[in-house]
Amino acid sequence: MAKTKNPSNPFSTGGGGVHFEAHVQASFVALMLTGVYAPYYYCK
């Protein structure tokens, strides 16, 4: 008997993670340029 594959999420296989990463990076750059501390970003 052949094993059937579980279908993958199209967001995961279609580059959705890269799109999300670009949004997160853009948010951090905007926060750095405005001088605001990013959440979960430790600064002394």
GIQUITA-V569232 format. One record per residue. N is the residue number from 1. SS is DSSP state (@ for helix, = for strand, . for the rest). Layout:
n;ss
N;SS
N;SS
//
This chain:
n;ss
1;.
2;.
3;.
4;.
5;.
6;.
7;.
8;.
9;.
10;@
11;@
12;@
13;@
14;.
15;.
16;@
17;@
18;@
19;@
20;@
21;@
22;@
23;@
24;@
25;@
26;@
27;@
28;@
29;@
30;@
31;@
32;@
33;@
34;@
35;.
36;.
37;.
38;.
39;.
40;.
41;.
42;.
43;.
44;.
//
